[in-house]
Every structure is written in structure tokens, then in C-alpha cells.
Amino acid sequence: MKWFETALVVLTLLTGVIWLLDRLVLARRRARKAGLLEPKEPVLVDYSRAFFPVLFVVLILRSFVAEPFRIPSSSMMPTLLIGDFILVNKFSYGIRLPITNRKVIDIGEPARGDVVVFRPPHQPDQDWIKRVIGLPGDTVEFRDNQISVNGVPFAYQREGTYEGVGRGREMTGASLYTEQMPDRAHEILHIDQAAPFHLGEGTWTVPQGHYFVMGDNRDRSDDGRFWGTLPESQLRGKAFLIWMNVDSSAPGWVDWGRIGQGIR
């Protein structure tokens, strides 16, 4: 939602300039003209003075602390469901300027397994979410629904058959696996059906300053297998919390059990 970020910055600057200009110049002029009478404050100034502090606080929190996002697709199931509202830590990977996303303070870098929000190179106006698989310098291979990094395959344990709810019902019947990375584990989905070929198979070498990302729903994810590596400059932050889940196709609409869950 780059348009929202742009609008927030423009409105904050506009109301701030109006409020400051009135405080330093225009208010004094009105007072001199009014004489003994109480000067009347213009409506635009009144609204600017009221909204600027609110817009400023929202801009600071959203740009540098935490930003809310909504999950619109099934690409990160079963970790994230359609209708999940999540919070993204905006300073995990450095302080970045709004709109331009330029990093001005370097704090940290993504670790393998992090769930990250980013703007893909081919869709720079959209915010996507995937999991980091390959780090700079890695060689990532995806064959027969299994990942190897630098020649070392991840371990897989089948946990059963997945049963989806709401808009995620289409994934009912898929196989649920635990994918074991070197230092963390998470769940993924595969559709175990006979096919003449596996989509997205290949080998990728991750350049310096780039990352290789994939969705946890391996057969329903448009990720690095199809458009390549992700430049570090496109990162937005690290997803860390589900604060709400609303799916009008699910019984009761709200899944109260997901509220407050951490994202691993």
C-alpha cells in the first residue's frame, strides 16, 4: 500500500507546515487586525492543529516501529491464513525512510527462516510476505519438493493431512510437513498428486545483498523460484505477531485462537 504511505507523509507534512506557519506568522497577524476582539482561527488551521499530532505519531510508529498488514492469499499457509492481520517489526533490518524505503541506519540482517514483508522487484508498489530460505552467497536447490542449501538438504517429517477452513478450504487434503532448517523448524504444505513435472524446480546462487524467499504453501506461492532473488533494498520488515483474524467465509468470521500468536 505505497499510496497510503505516500498520502500519510503528504498529509503529515501539509498539516505540520500549516500549523507551524500559523503559529509563527499568521496568528500574530490575526491578533493585530482583531485588536481587542478575540481573533477567529481559520477552519484549515483548526483542523491542521488537531490532526497534525495524530498523523505525526501514526507516521513515526508505522514507519519506524511496527506496521500492520493483512494476509490476502494462501501462499504462507499453514503459518499464515487468509484474513490474518499481522504486525511487522520495521527496525529489525534497519531504519528506513518512508516512501523511498532507503536504509539510513543499519541494525541487522534477515536470518534464515525469518518471515519477511517486502516489495518484489517486479511489483514494487505491492507488499508481499514470504520466508527467507537463502542468504547472500548461498546456493539453493529445489527438487522433488525438497530444499537443499549449499548441498545440505533440509529434513522433512510428514505430520498428516491438512484441513483448511474458510477461504483456505481449497488446501484441504494437502500434506502437512515439518521442514527442519539448521536452527529452526516450521510447517509447510504440499499437494501430493501425480504430475508430469514439479513447478519451480531449479538451482539459484544468491548474490551479495540479496535473499532467496519462498512461501510455506509450496504449490500456491509465487516466489523466488519464479522471479529470482530479492534485493535487500526491497525489504520492509520482519513479521512477528498475528493480532487479528477475520475471514467472512469461516464459521464465526473471527478465529479468536489466532489472536496474539507469534509468527515463527
For each residue, the residues with C-beta under 8 A, 3 or more apart:
1: 4 5 127
2: 5 6 99 119 124 125
3: 6 7 125
4: 1 7 8
5: 1 2 8 9 62 63 98 99
6: 2 3 9 10 99
7: 3 4 10 11
8: 4 5 11 12 55 58 59 62 98
9: 5 6 12 13 59 98 99
10: 6 7 13 14
11: 7 8 14 15 51 55
12: 8 9 15 16 52 55 56 59
13: 9 10 16 17
14: 10 11 17 18 48
15: 11 12 18 19 47 48 51 52 55
16: 12 13 19 20 48 52 56
17: 13 14 20 21
18: 14 15 21 22 44 45 48 52
19: 15 16 22 23 45 48 49 52
20: 16 17 23 24
21: 17 18 24 25 26
22: 18 19 25 26 27 41 42 45 48 49
23: 19 20 27
24: 20 21 27 28
25: 21 22 28 29
26: 21 22 29 30 45
27: 22 23 24 30 31 39 41
28: 24 25 31 32
29: 25 26 32 33
30: 26 27 33 34 39 40 41
31: 27 28 34 39
32: 28 29 35
33: 29 30 39
34: 30 31 37 38 39 40
35: 32
36:
37: 34
38: 34
39: 27 30 31 33 34
40: 30 34
41: 22 27 30 45 46
42: 22 45 46
43: 46 47
44: 18 47 48
45: 18 19 22 26 41 42 48 49
46: 41 42 43 49 50
47: 15 43 44 50 51
48: 14 15 16 18 19 22 44 45 51 52
49: 19 22 45 46 52
50: 46 47 53 54
51: 11 15 47 48 54 55
52: 12 15 16 18 19 48 49 55 56
53: 50 56 57
54: 50 51 57 58
55: 8 11 12 15 51 52 58 59
56: 12 16 52 53 59 60
57: 53 54 60 61
58: 8 54 55 61 62
59: 8 9 12 55 56 62 63 98
60: 56 57 63 64 65
61: 57 58 64 65 66
62: 5 8 58 59 65 66 67 68 90 98
63: 5 59 60 67 90 96 97 98
64: 60 61 90 91 95
65: 60 61 62 89 90 91
66: 61 62 87 88 89 90 237
67: 62 63 87 88 90 117 236 237
68: 62 85 86 87 88 243
69: 85 86 87 88 117 127 129 239
70: 83 84 85 86
71: 76 80 81 82 83 84 85 86 129
72: 82
73: 76 82 220
74: 77 81 82 167 168 170 171 217 220
75: 129 130 215 216 217 220 221 222 223
76: 71 73 79 80 115 129 130 131 215 216 217 221
77: 74 80 81 82 162 164 168 171 189 216 217 220
78: 81 162 171 176 187 188 189 216 217
79: 76 115 131 186 187 216 263 264
80: 71 76 77 84 86 115 129 216 239 242 263
81: 71 74 77 78 84 165 166 168 245 247 255 258
82: 71 72 73 74 77 166 167 168 247
83: 70 71 166 167 245 246 247 248 250 255
84: 70 71 80 81 242 244 245 258
85: 68 69 70 71 242 243 244 245 246
86: 68 69 70 71 80 129 239 240 241 242 243 263
87: 66 67 68 69 239 240 241 243
88: 66 67 68 69 117 236 237 238 239 240
89: 65 66 92 237 238 239 240
90: 62 63 64 65 66 67 95 96 236 237
91: 64 65 94 95 107 237
92: 89 107 108 110 237 238
93: 103 107 108 109 110 116 232 235 237 238
94: 91 103 104 105 106 107 108
95: 64 90 91 103 104 105 107
96: 63 90 100 101 102 103 104 236
97: 63 100 101 102 104
98: 5 8 9 59 62 63 101
99: 2 5 6 9
100: 96 97
101: 96 97 98 119 233 234 236
102: 96 97 233
103: 93 94 95 96 106 233
104: 94 95 96 97
105: 94 95
106: 94 103
107: 91 92 93 94 95
108: 92 93 94
109: 93 232
110: 92 93 114 116 132 135 211 235 238
111: 114 132 135
112: 132 133 134 135 149 181 182 183 184
113: 131 132 181 183 184 186 264
114: 110 111 131 132 238
115: 76 79 80 129 130 131 132 238 239 263 264
116: 93 110 129 130 131 132 211 213 235 236 237 238 239
117: 67 69 88 127 128 129 235 236 237 238 239
118: 127 128 129 130 213 230 234 235 236
119: 2 101 123 124 125 126 127 128 234 236
120: 123 124 126 128 227 230 234
121: 124 227 228 230 231 234
122: 227
123: 119 120 126 128
124: 2 119 120 121 234
125: 2 3 119
126: 119 120 123
127: 1 69 117 118 119 236
128: 117 118 119 120 123
129: 69 71 75 76 80 86 115 116 117 118 239
130: 75 76 115 116 118 213 214 215 221 223 224
131: 76 79 113 114 115 116 186 213 214 215 216
132: 110 111 112 113 114 115 116 135 211 212 213
133: 112 140 147 149 212 213 214 224
134: 112 138 139 140 149 204 206 211 212 224 229
135: 110 111 112 132 138 206 211
136: 206 207 208 209 210 211
137: 206 208
138: 134 135 149 150 205 206 212
139: 134 149 150 151 203 204 205 206
140: 133 134 147 148 149 203 204 205 206 212
141: 147 148 149 202 203 204
142: 145 146 147 148 200 201 202 203 214 225
143: 146 148 198 201
144: 198 201
145: 142 190 198 218
146: 142 143 153 154 156
147: 133 140 141 142 153 154 179 214
148: 140 141 142 143 151 152 153 154
149: 112 133 134 138 139 140 141 152 154
150: 138 139
151: 139 148
152: 148 149 182
153: 146 147 148
154: 146 147 148 149 179 180 181
155: 179 180
156: 146 177 178 179 180
157: 177 178 180
158: 175 176 177
159: 176 177 178 187
160: 175 176
161: 173 174 175 176
162: 77 78 171 172 173 174 175 176 189
163: 172
164: 77 168 169 170 171 172
165: 81 168 169 247 250 251 255
166: 81 82 83 169 247 248 249 250 251
167: 74 82 83 170 247 249 250
168: 74 77 81 82 164 165 171 247
169: 164 165 166 172 249
170: 74 164 167
171: 74 77 78 162 164 168 174 189 217 220
172: 162 163 164 169
173: 161 162 191
174: 161 162 171 189 190 191 192 219
175: 158 160 161 162 189 190 191 192
176: 78 158 159 160 161 162 187 188 189
177: 156 157 158 159 187 188 189 190
178: 156 157 159 185 186 187 188
179: 147 154 155 156 185 186 187 188
180: 154 155 156 157 185
181: 112 113 154 184 185 186
182: 112 152
183: 112 113
184: 112 113 181 264
185: 178 179 180 181
186: 79 113 131 178 179 181 216 264
187: 78 79 159 176 177 178 179 216
188: 78 176 177 178 179 216 217 218
189: 77 78 162 171 174 175 176 177 216 217 218 219 220
190: 145 174 175 177 218 219
191: 173 174 175 219
192: 174 175
193:
194:
195: 198
196:
197: 201
198: 143 144 145 195 201
199: 219 225
200: 142 218 223 225 226
201: 142 143 144 197 198 225
202: 141 142 225
203: 139 140 141 142
204: 134 139 140 141 212 224 225 228 229
205: 138 139 140
206: 134 135 136 137 138 139 140 210 211 212 229
207: 136 210 229
208: 136 137
209: 136 231 232 233
210: 136 206 207 229 230 231 232
211: 110 116 132 134 135 136 206 229 230 232 235
212: 132 133 134 138 140 204 206 224 229 230
213: 116 118 130 131 132 133 223 224 230
214: 130 131 133 142 147 218 221 223 224 225
215: 75 76 130 131 218 220 221 222 223
216: 75 76 77 78 79 80 131 186 187 188 189 221
217: 74 75 76 77 78 171 188 189 220 221
218: 145 188 189 190 200 214 215 221
219: 174 189 190 191 199
220: 73 74 75 77 171 189 215 217
221: 75 76 130 214 215 216 217 218
222: 75 215 226 227
223: 75 130 200 213 214 215 226 227
224: 130 133 134 204 212 213 214 227 228 229 230
225: 142 199 200 201 202 204 214
226: 200 222 223
227: 120 121 122 222 223 224
228: 121 204 224
229: 134 204 206 207 210 211 212 224
230: 118 120 121 210 211 212 213 224 234 235
231: 121 209 210 234
232: 93 109 209 210 211 235
233: 101 102 103 209
234: 101 118 119 120 121 124 230 231
235: 93 110 116 117 118 211 230 232
236: 67 88 90 96 101 116 117 118 119 127
237: 66 67 88 89 90 91 92 93 116 117
238: 88 89 92 93 110 114 115 116 117
239: 69 80 86 87 88 89 115 116 117 129 263
240: 86 87 88 89 262 263
241: 86 87 260 261 262 263
242: 80 84 85 86 245 258 259 260 261 262 263
243: 68 85 86 87 259 260
244: 84 85 254 259
245: 81 83 84 85 242 254 255 258 259
246: 83 85 253 254
247: 81 82 83 165 166 167 168 250 253 255
248: 83 166 253
249: 166 167 169
250: 83 165 166 167 247 253 255
251: 165 166
252: 255
253: 246 247 248 250
254: 244 245 246
255: 81 83 165 245 247 250 252 258 259
256: 259
257:
258: 81 84 242 245 255 261
259: 242 243 244 245 255 256
260: 241 242 243
261: 241 242 258
262: 240 241 242
263: 79 80 86 115 239 240 241 242
264: 79 113 115 184 186
